[in-house]
Amino acid sequence: MAEQRPRPPRRPTAADGFLVVDKPAGLTSHDVVGRCRRLAGTRKVGHAGTLDPMATGVLVVGVGRATRLLTYVVGADKAYDATIRLGVGTTTDDAEGEVVSTPGVGAGIDGADLDREVAALTGDIQQVPTTVSAIKVDGRRAYDRARAGEDVELAARPVTVSAFDVRAVRPGVTADGTSVVDLDVSVVVSSGTYVRALGRDLGTALGTAGHLTALRRTRVGGYGLAAACTLAEMEAQADADGVLATLTPADAARVSFEVRELTAAETTALGYGQWVAPSGAEGTQAGIGPDGTLVALLEDTTRRGERLARPVLVLAPSG
């Protein structure tokens, strides 16, 4: 019987808060969550917005009670740098899929045509998600159906592409002799937008095919690469300091929301889920108590003809 290796000692539990991870290529978002669970010494870890294994960049991870804030981060806009290869189509609309078409680009891509079709894919558009997406069809993920050989048809959905900038145009030839054009692009998109589908649709609009060969997320809401750490850097920090460092819920909330400084009386009331005086601001606010902790997320609303601020999420315990 093989000798069992002793389990490594459990790490001290990290404080509730956020981690901003620079995800490497080759790992799923779930893989990153698993690594963060081990580093944080708790299973209560989640992420805000899946990145494909091929993709790199910003993945916001919540630890402990801060996982309750992730819902408000998932819907934030996102920024990406990507490379679109025109002239080749794949099953997944990225380089991880099988090549299904190689129409090439012939003599190249006309600059005026490129500008026109990029503009057509900018703003409020209807987008058909990529077939291998996590969208559920009759209770099953689209990618599970596609990988089982089923024909998957997804309905177009409204998304917003706030910016679609072409930074470089690089003609080339693949190993099999197909003429292609690689476009280095930067995009800013709403939650639920598939950058892979933008590459696919741009290729189709230009009379050829398209897929992504690289994708890096540079920002999720107010969280950018400048604040992100690699998994190796996080592990080194946890080893050096004895516990994994997190961005406190209050500091995390300051990135995403306007702040309302609460009085002691408001802090107590909100801890019991009670409504308080309105702030007069639009949207969700982060209520920060006198001790600097995040007490609740608040939204002004009208109840029985009176304008009040109601807690939409309470994090501080009552008492």
C-alpha positions, -999 to +999 in steps of 0.1 A: +000+000+000+014+033-010+024+056+018+001+087+020+018+120+019+009+143+049-013+172+040+003+206+042-008+226+072-038+248+066-030+284+062-044+310+086-078+323+075-075+356+055-096+386+065-128+392+046-120+412+015-111+412-022-081+399-041-073+413-075-056+385-094-036+387-126-048+354-140-023+334-160-031+316-192-039+279-189-060+281-157-098+283-155-113+309-132-124+280-110-087+269-108-078+303-096-105+302-069-091+268-058-057+283-054-070+313-035-090+290-012-058+273-002-039+306+002-068+322+022-074+292+044-111+291+037-135+276+012-156+308+012-141+323-020-157+333-052-150+354-083-167+381-103-167+373-140-153+342-157-121+343-178-114+316-204-083+294-198-066+312-228-073+346-213-052+365-188-056+395-166-079+409-140-100+385-120-117+399-089-119+374-061-139+377-029-130+361+004-153+355+033-182+378+038-169+400+010-182+374-015-215+390-010-202+421-028-192+402-059-228+405-073-222+442-076-189+438-094-201+412-119-222+438-136-194+464-140-180+473-174-148+455-185-118+465-206-097+441-227-067+440-250-071+414-277-057+401-310-082+392-337-070+370-365-090+377-397-090+349-423-095+319-401-125+307-381-126+282-352-152+262-333-148+283-302-141+317-318-106+316-302-073+298-307-083+269-284-109+257-309-106+236-340-102+254-373-134+252-393-128+277-421-098+293-438-111+318-463-081+340-458-081+377-466-069+377-502-052+410-510-057+423-474-083+444-456-093+478-469-088+504-442-121+521-449-140+488-447-123+480-414-132+513-399-168+510-411-174+475-397-156+483-364-179+513-360-209+491-367-199+469-338-195+498-314-223+512-292-255+494-283-256+462-304-273+429-306-247+401-302-251+363-305-229+348-278-202+323-288-215+287-289-191+275-262-204+300-236-216+294-201-252+304-210-277+278-201-300+263-227-328+242-212-309+239-180-275+229-195-245+250-203-242+259-240-205+246-240-216+212-226-242+208-254-217+220-280-190+196-268-215+167-269-219+174-306-253+191-303-263+220-325-266+250-303-284+281-313-283+311-290-305+342-293-289+376-298-287+397-267-283+435-262-248+445-252-228+477-252-194+482-267-183+516-253-149+516-272-135+494-300-100+507-310-077+491-335-042+498-324-022+478-350-029+459-383-004+431-391-007+411-423+008+376-423+006+341-436-001+309-415+019+277-417-006+262-442-003+293-465-035+311-455-033+349-458-044+365-426-045+399-409-039+402-371-056+432-355-044+443-320-075+459-305-086+475-272-123+473-262-145+484-233-177+464-230-207+459-208-211+428-187-222+398-208-203+409-239-182+382-256-150+396-271-146+364-290-179+371-307-167+406-316-138+390-334-160+364-351-186+390-362-159+414-375-145+387-397-179+378-410-188+415-417-155+418-437-164+388-459-141+364-442-138+347-408-123+358-375-112+345-341-091+356-311-055+346-307-049+365-275-071+381-248-061+401-217-086+417-193-071+450-182-099+463-160-131+452-142-150+483-131-125+502-110-101+473-106-072+475-130-040+456-137-020+481-115-037+467-084-035+430-095-010+404-082+000+371-097-007+339-078+030+335-072+032+371-057+002+363-035+018+331-022+051+349-015+033+376+004+013+350+024+045+331+032+064+363+043+036+378+064+020+346+077-015+353+063-028+363+029-035+401+026-069+412+012-084+445+002-109+453+031-146+454+022-146+491+029-117+498+005-132+474-020-165+492-019-148+526-023-136+515-057-171+507-069-195+530-051-199+565-039-192+566-001-217+577+026-201+584+059-225+571+086-232+583+121-230+559+150-269+559+152-272+552+114-246+524+118-267+507+146-299+512+126-285+497+095-271+467+114-307+459+122-317+463+086-336+496+093-340+524+068-323+557+074-324+593+061-318+596+023-285+605+009-299+624-021-276+605-045-284+583-074-275+546-074-260+524-048-238+539-020-213+523+004-222+532+040-190+534+060-192+535+098-173+558+121-147+530+127-140+528+089-158+495+083-183+488+056-217+486+072-241+483+043-249+492+007-277+517+005-301+530-022-325+559-019-361+548-025-396+560-017-417+542+009-453+554+017-445+587+001-413+593+021-379+593+006-355+571+026-323+551+022-328+514+024-301+488+030-298+465+000-269+446+016-260+446+053-225+434+062-220+447+097-238+426+124-263+443+147-255+452+182 
